[in-house]
């Protein structure tokens, strides 16, 4: 979900609804990610700042037929980055 609210409390779109919900198949995407061995979880909120703003703008400007949403990809921890470097060396 992306709410129509900037970090400073003003609306992102004066003529927009209070919130938009992702239009892509959230549960199916999560199952596919987990089937690939990557732990994941569904969040029902895009965040409170930039991620929320981007998702709200995308959903405001696209048609409901266009699958849209937002996926957070967390930064790898230092130990994970080191393992990847060793594995690829």
KEMAR-388150 format. One record per residue: residue in three letters; x, y, z of N, C-alpha, C in turn. Coordinates in pm, whole numbers, plus 50000, padded with zeros to 5 digits. Atoms other than C-alpha are relative to their C-alpha. Example, Ala and Ser with C-alpha at 12.3 -4.5 7.8 and 13.67 -1.06 7.14 Angstrom:
<pts>
ALA500894988150000512304955050780500905012050000;SER499184988149994513674989450714499235010950073;
</pts>
This chain:
<pts>
UNK500844988450000500005000050000500895012350000;UNK499334987050001501175035149921498995010550042;UNK500934989949953499545063250113500285013449934;UNK499904987050066498885097649964500465010550100;UNK499494991049897501055115350217501525000849990;UNK498554997849999504515130550196500504999550144;UNK499355000549869506985129150481499635012250085;UNK500334987749926506015165050575498515001250031;UNK501434999949969502305156250601499105005549891;UNK500814995150111501165171350270499724988649903;UNK500325010950093499455149950004500984999549882;UNK499185001850120501495135749716499235004949879;UNK500894995950108498575140949477498755006250061;UNK501184993249943495935166849570498704993449955;UNK501215006150055493415148949348500004984850013;UNK499885014649990494485113649445499244994250117;UNK500665006749887492835088049672500944999450121;UNK499195000849878494045082650028501134989849988;UNK498995010550013495965051349927499784992049872;UNK500075009650110496745027449644500544986850052;UNK499505013349968497264990149673500704994449877;UNK499275006250110499714970149462499024992449911;UNK500865007050096498144955849148500664987549944;UNK499375012450045500654927849092499634988750096;UNK500395011449916500114892549232501004997850114;UNK499074999949887501834897349568500344986050052;UNK499765013449943501404861949704500764991249902;UNK499315008250100502544845749378501465004049988;UNK498614995350007505664867349366500774995050122;UNK499315004949881506524858349725500284985049991;UNK499795014550014506054821149655501164997149903;UNK498935002150098508354823549351501365003550060;UNK498744996149935511034841549553500434989150098;UNK499675010449902510874815649831500334986749933;UNK499685012250074510904787149577501445000449950;UNK498614998450040514264801049468500974999650117;UNK499145001249884515584796549821500315013150070;UNK499764986949940515394833149920498905002850101;UNK501044996949901513604841050246499355013449967;UNK500704987550028510954867750205498775001250087;UNK501274997849931507884882950363499265011149928;UNK500834989850062505004903650237499825011350101;UNK500284988249920504744938950371498845007249934;UNK501174993450056501524957950328500155015149997;UNK499754985650001503154992250333501345002549932;UNK498774997250075505765007450102501035007850081;UNK499074992149920507375027650378499425013850027;UNK500504986849964507145063650488500605011349921;UNK499354988850067509325083450251500124997349851;UNK499775001050144510865077349909499284988149937;UNK500655011850057509555041949851498495002149988;UNK501434997050003506005052749939499685009749887;UNK500234989850102506265083149712500094993949859;UNK499825006250132507575062949415498824990749968;UNK501115009250025504915035849453498705007649976;UNK501234992350017502125061449490499975006449861;UNK499964993550131503235080349177499814989949886;UNK500165010350104503535048448970498554995649990;UNK501385004650001500095036349073499025011049959;UNK500864988850040498575070949023500045002049848;UNK499814997150143499955073448669499744988249907;UNK500245011750085499315037948545498544995750011;UNK501375005249995496085020748465499954988250096;UNK500165011249908494694994448700500324986749932;UNK499675012350071495354968548428501504997350000;UNK498555001449999499114974348462500454994750136;UNK499535005149871500594951848733501125008950054;UNK499034990849941502454975948961500054998250150;UNK499835000849856503794977149313501425003950036;UNK498664996649954507024979849507500574988150075;UNK499325010949930509514953649620501275005750063;UNK498784995949931512094962649885501024988849988;UNK498895009550003515424945449832501015004750104;UNK499114995349894517414948050154501464999049957;UNK498575000350026521094955850140500594987550062;UNK499355011949945523254925350187500855003950119;UNK499124997849885525014922450516501444997949955;UNK498585001150034528794925050511500424985449986;UNK499605014250007529174887550581499474993549872;UNK500555005450123526904879450286500815004849880;UNK499204994750112528924902150054501344992849993;UNK498715006949999532164885550163499864985849946;UNK500215013650051530754850650095499835000049850;UNK500194999250145529674861249747501335002549932;UNK498694997250060533124875449674500904987750002;UNK499185012149989534864843849797499504989549902;UNK500585010150089532474821749600500275003149854;UNK499784996550140533084841049278501475001849967;UNK498564998050024536874844549320500654987749942;
</pts>
